[in-house]
Amino acid sequence: MRILLVNGSPLGKKGVTYVLQEAFVRGVTKAGAEVEQVFLNKKKIRPCRGCFSCWIKTPGRCIIRDDQADILEKVRWAEVFVLATPSLSMECQDRQRSSSTVPCHWACRSSLWWTDTAAIPLRTAVFPRSC
């Protein structure tokens, strides 16, 4: 099984999300899965302009040239797509939101929603010690 794990934490390998991610990776690797990991804090991904060029002018291809194209190739490769993100305010982080919830970036360009690829969210919650 081919798994793509995208870490949306701004801390990358220094955060709690990475601890959860590594436990997940150890388990699926032990079960025989092939895992590719992407850290969004190391990528240059610009937000969608809302120009609909990916629908009208160049169907299925975004006109923005950034690291998103490389990630989308990995999405096509994967059988399972895992999003790992901290939940500091009950939402995804900005970097992940700009790359994963914009139709131009993920749904249209990768045709993710029209494939048999499974999507799994991994979310961590961090609460102040005083609570």
C-alpha positions as CSV (number, residue, x, y, z in Angstrom):
1,M,0.0,0.0,0.0
2,R,1.3,3.5,-0.9
3,I,0.6,6.2,1.7
4,L,1.2,9.9,1.3
5,L,1.4,11.7,4.6
6,V,1.3,15.5,4.5
7,N,2.3,17.4,7.7
8,G,0.7,20.8,8.0
9,S,2.3,21.8,11.2
10,P,4.3,25.1,11.1
11,L,6.8,23.3,13.5
12,G,7.4,20.4,11.1
13,K,9.5,17.8,12.9
14,K,9.6,19.7,16.2
15,G,5.9,19.6,17.0
16,V,3.5,17.2,18.7
17,T,1.9,16.5,15.3
18,Y,5.2,14.9,14.2
19,V,5.2,12.6,17.3
20,L,1.7,11.3,16.3
21,Q,2.8,11.1,12.6
22,E,5.9,9.0,13.4
23,A,3.8,6.6,15.5
24,F,1.5,6.2,12.5
25,V,4.4,5.8,10.1
26,R,6.0,3.1,12.3
27,G,2.8,1.1,12.4
28,V,2.0,1.2,8.7
29,T,5.6,0.6,7.7
30,K,5.7,-2.4,10.0
31,A,2.5,-3.7,8.3
32,G,4.3,-3.4,4.9
33,A,3.2,0.0,3.6
34,E,5.4,2.4,1.6
35,V,5.2,5.9,3.1
36,E,6.1,9.2,1.5
37,Q,6.2,12.2,3.9
38,V,5.8,15.9,2.9
39,F,6.3,18.8,5.3
40,L,4.4,21.9,4.2
41,N,6.5,24.2,6.3
42,K,9.4,23.4,3.9
43,K,7.3,24.0,0.7
44,K,6.5,27.2,-1.2
45,I,2.8,27.1,-1.8
46,R,0.9,30.2,-2.9
47,P,-2.8,30.5,-2.2
48,C,-5.4,30.1,-4.9
49,R,-6.3,33.4,-6.8
50,G,-9.8,32.2,-7.6
51,C,-9.2,32.9,-11.3
52,F,-10.7,29.6,-12.4
53,S,-8.0,29.2,-15.0
54,C,-7.6,25.6,-13.8
55,W,-11.2,25.0,-14.9
56,I,-11.5,27.2,-18.0
57,K,-8.1,28.1,-19.6
58,T,-6.0,25.0,-18.7
59,P,-8.4,22.4,-17.4
60,G,-6.9,20.3,-14.6
61,R,-3.7,22.5,-14.4
62,C,-3.2,25.5,-12.1
63,I,-1.4,28.5,-13.6
64,I,0.4,29.1,-10.3
65,R,3.9,27.6,-10.4
66,D,4.9,26.5,-7.0
67,D,5.7,23.3,-5.0
68,Q,2.1,22.2,-5.2
69,A,2.6,20.5,-8.5
70,D,5.1,18.1,-7.0
71,I,2.8,17.3,-4.1
72,L,-0.1,16.6,-6.5
73,E,2.0,14.0,-8.3
74,K,2.5,12.3,-5.0
75,V,-1.2,12.5,-4.4
76,R,-1.8,10.7,-7.6
77,W,0.7,8.0,-6.7
78,A,-0.8,7.4,-3.2
79,E,-3.5,4.9,-2.4
80,V,-4.0,6.5,1.0
81,F,-3.7,10.3,1.7
82,V,-3.1,11.3,5.3
83,L,-3.3,15.0,6.5
84,A,-1.5,15.6,9.8
85,T,-2.2,18.9,11.4
86,P,-2.3,20.5,14.9
87,S,-5.7,21.7,16.1
88,L,-4.8,24.9,18.0
89,S,-8.1,26.7,17.3
90,M,-10.2,23.8,16.1
91,E,-9.1,24.4,12.5
92,C,-6.3,23.4,10.1
93,Q,-3.2,25.5,10.0
94,D,-3.0,28.3,7.4
95,R,-0.4,26.5,5.3
96,Q,-2.5,23.4,5.1
97,R,-5.7,25.3,4.5
98,S,-4.2,27.2,1.6
99,S,-3.0,24.0,0.0
100,S,-5.6,21.4,0.9
101,T,-9.0,23.0,0.9
102,V,-8.7,25.1,-2.3
103,P,-10.4,23.3,-5.2
104,C,-7.8,24.6,-7.7
105,H,-5.0,23.0,-5.7
106,W,-6.2,19.6,-4.7
107,A,-9.6,18.5,-6.0
108,C,-9.3,19.8,-9.6
109,R,-5.5,19.5,-10.2
110,S,-5.2,16.0,-8.7
111,S,-8.6,14.6,-9.4
112,L,-8.4,13.3,-5.8
113,W,-12.1,13.2,-5.3
114,W,-12.6,11.1,-8.5
115,T,-10.2,8.3,-7.5
116,D,-10.2,5.4,-5.0
117,T,-7.6,7.2,-2.8
118,A,-8.6,7.1,0.9
119,A,-8.1,10.3,3.0
120,I,-7.3,10.2,6.7
121,P,-7.0,13.2,9.0
122,L,-4.5,13.0,11.9
123,R,-5.1,15.9,14.3
124,T,-3.4,16.9,17.5
125,A,-4.8,19.2,20.1
126,V,-2.6,21.2,22.4
127,F,-4.0,22.7,25.6
128,P,-2.3,25.1,28.0
129,R,-1.1,23.4,31.2
130,S,-3.1,25.8,33.3
131,C,-6.4,24.5,32.0
